Amino acid sequence: MEMINVTGIPVSKFVQQTPSATWSIVHGRGKFLLFDVTILIDGKNEVVYPNDVEYSADLNSITITFSQPRSGFVSLVDYDTGVQPL
């Protein structure tokens, strides 16, 4: 996973090169992260909503599920607002 720093906010990029209906992302940060899922559709990168997203109990990994195999990437943004997703 590639890590960059955008205006002081840690951002990492997970790439799923082989099409899969389930993407398992281990980020190791122990907290909820904001993220965008981008896949290639008709030759263009498109941000999409997966069918399901699950955080591990220890908040160190995310499992993203699609209805069919996809390849693409996830941008993970570290934030500390104290707000917990539902």
KEKE-3310 file (N, C-alpha, C; in steps of 0.2 Angstrom, whole numbers, plus 5000, padded with zeros to 4 digits):
npx = (5004:5003:5009:5005:5006:4995:4993:4996:4987:4987:4986:4983:4985:4977:4979:4970:4974:4971:4955:4942:4928:4929:4938:4951:4958:4972:4976:4981:4979:4971:4958:4943:4943:4941:4936:4937:4931:4938:4935:4939:4929:4923:4935:4937:4941:4930:4922:4914:4901:4903:4895:4895:4903:4915:4922:4936:4935:4946:4948:4959:4958:4949:4935:4929:4915:4909:4896:4901:4917:4929:4942:4954:4956:4958:4957:4962:4959:4965:4957:4953:4940:4933:4920:4910:4907:4891)
npy = (4994:5011:5026:5042:5060:5072:5089:5088:5077:5060:5049:5034:5022:5008:4996:4985:4974:4962:4957:4955:4950:4952:4963:4964:4974:4978:4990:4993:5004:5004:5011:5020:5024:5036:5033:5031:5022:5017:5012:5005:5009:5007:5012:5023:5030:5028:5033:5023:5015:5001:4985:4981:4985:4981:4983:4977:4969:4975:4986:4987:4983:4982:4975:4975:4972:4968:4965:4959:4953:4965:4977:4989:5004:5010:5024:5029:5039:5046:5051:5061:5064:5060:5055:5041:5030:5023)
npz = (5000:4996:5004:5006:5009:5011:5012:5026:5030:5032:5018:5010:4997:4991:4979:4969:4958:4951:4946:4958:4968:4981:4991:5002:5013:5023:5034:5046:5055:5066:5067:5061:5044:5031:5014:4996:4983:4968:4951:4935:4922:4906:4901:4909:4925:4938:4953:4964:4974:4984:4987:5000:5015:5027:5043:5052:5069:5077:5070:5060:5047:5032:5023:5007:4997:4981:4968:4958:4951:4952:4947:4953:4963:4980:4990:5005:5019:5033:5047:5061:5069:5079:5076:5074:5061:5056)
capx = (5000:5007:5007:5007:5004:4991:4992:4996:4983:4989:4982:4986:4981:4977:4977:4967:4975:4967:4948:4939:4922:4930:4944:4953:4963:4975:4979:4985:4979:4967:4953:4939:4946:4937:4939:4934:4933:4938:4936:4939:4922:4923:4941:4937:4941:4924:4921:4908:4899:4903:4889:4896:4909:4915:4928:4937:4934:4951:4948:4965:4957:4942:4933:4925:4912:4905:4892:4905:4924:4932:4949:4954:4960:4955:4960:4961:4961:4965:4954:4952:4935:4929:4913:4910:4902:4885)
capy = (5000:5017:5031:5049:5065:5078:5094:5086:5072:5054:5046:5029:5020:5001:4994:4978:4973:4956:4957:4951:4952:4954:4966:4964:4979:4978:4996:4993:5010:5004:5016:5020:5028:5038:5030:5031:5016:5019:5006:5006:5007:5009:5015:5029:5029:5030:5032:5018:5012:4994:4982:4980:4986:4978:4984:4971:4971:4979:4992:4987:4981:4983:4971:4978:4967:4970:4960:4955:4954:4972:4979:4997:5006:5013:5029:5029:5045:5046:5057:5061:5069:5057:5053:5034:5028:5019)
capz = (5000:4995:5008:5004:5014:5007:5017:5033:5031:5029:5013:5007:4991:4990:4972:4968:4951:4949:4947:4963:4971:4988:4992:5009:5014:5029:5034:5052:5059:5072:5068:5055:5039:5026:5008:4990:4979:4961:4947:4928:4918:4899:4900:4913:4932:4941:4960:4965:4980:4984:4989:5007:5018:5034:5047:5057:5076:5079:5065:5057:5041:5029:5018:5003:4993:4975:4966:4952:4951:4950:4949:4954:4969:4986:4993:5012:5022:5040:5050:5069:5071:5084:5074:5072:5056:5059)
cpx = (5004:5004:5009:5004:5001:4990:4991:4991:4986:4984:4986:4982:4982:4975:4975:4968:4971:4959:4946:4933:4923:4937:4946:4959:4965:4978:4983:4984:4975:4961:4949:4943:4940:4940:4934:4936:4932:4939:4936:4932:4923:4929:4942:4937:4934:4924:4914:4907:4899:4896:4889:4903:4909:4922:4929:4936:4939:4952:4955:4964:4950:4941:4928:4922:4908:4901:4895:4912:4925:4939:4949:4958:4955:4959:4958:4963:4960:4962:4953:4946:4931:4922:4914:4905:4897:4887)
cpy = (5006:5022:5037:5054:5071:5083:5092:5080:5066:5051:5040:5026:5012:5000:4987:4977:4967:4957:4952:4954:4955:4957:4966:4969:4979:4985:4997:5000:5010:5009:5016:5025:5030:5035:5031:5025:5018:5013:5009:5004:5011:5014:5022:5026:5032:5028:5028:5017:5005:4991:4982:4982:4984:4980:4978:4974:4976:4985:4993:4985:4982:4978:4974:4973:4970:4964:4956:4957:4961:4972:4987:4998:5009:5018:5030:5035:5044:5052:5056:5065:5066:5054:5046:5033:5023:5012)
cpz = (5000:5000:5006:5009:5010:5012:5024:5035:5028:5024:5011:5002:4991:4983:4972:4960:4948:4951:4953:4966:4978:4989:5000:5009:5021:5030:5041:5056:5065:5073:5061:5051:5034:5019:5002:4986:4971:4956:4940:4924:4911:4898:4904:4920:4934:4948:4960:4972:4980:4987:4997:5009:5025:5037:5051:5064:5079:5075:5061:5049:5038:5023:5014:4998:4987:4973:4960:4953:4948:4951:4950:4960:4974:4989:5000:5015:5029:5043:5057:5071:5077:5083:5072:5067:5059:5057)
residu = (MET:GLU:MET:ILE:ASN:VAL:THR:GLY:ILE:PRO:VAL:SER:LYS:PHE:VAL:GLN:GLN:THR:PRO:SER:ALA:THR:TRP:SER:ILE:VAL:HIS:GLY:ARG:GLY:LYS:PHE:LEU:LEU:PHE:ASP:VAL:THR:ILE:LEU:ILE:ASP:GLY:LYS:ASN:GLU:VAL:VAL:TYR:PRO:ASN:ASP:VAL:GLU:TYR:SER:ALA:ASP:LEU:ASN:SER:ILE:THR:ILE:THR:PHE:SER:GLN:PRO:ARG:SER:GLY:PHE:VAL:SER:LEU:VAL:ASP:TYR:ASP:THR:GLY:VAL:GLN:PRO:LEU)
# end
